[in-house]
């Protein structure tokens, strides 16, 4: 049980480190193509990490294609939900920021 908890903590660490793949630089504007490529590599990275640690921990075996397939589908669904939720949050934040900027701009015009 202790070994599994250790591997779970290391799995979490490696998943968190994967964010560096997708992080955007504040100094540079990325094209849609570059963003899609980053998301693709991040998705592949997450699959490899979860599969590696899942096999290492003993959640499933590499020989059972059904288990691997189910895990890959679960990762895809969770990843998609996360991307959609992040997009919705970012879009909402951008709209709020634009509204505040318009409000400030209107106040400046009135003075």
C-alpha positions, 0 to 999 in steps of 0.5 A: 500500500505504501509503495502504491501511494508513493507511485501515486504521488510521483504520478501526480508530480509528473502530470503536473510537470506536463503543464510546462509543455502546454504553458504559454510564454507571456512574451510571445503570441502563439498561433492556433497551429502551435497551440494545437501542437502543444495540446497534442504533445501534452495529451500524448505525454499525459497518456504515457505518464498514466499508462507507465505508472498504471502498469507500474502500480499494477492498475492494469497490465500491458497485455490486456488490450481492453484495459489499455483501451478503456484507460485511453478512452477515460484519459481522452474524455477527462482531457477533453472535459478539462480543455473545454472547462479551461476554455470556458473559464478563459473566455469568461475571464477575457469577456470580463476584462474587456468589459472592464476595459470598455468601462475604463475607456468610457470613464476616460472619455467623459473626463 
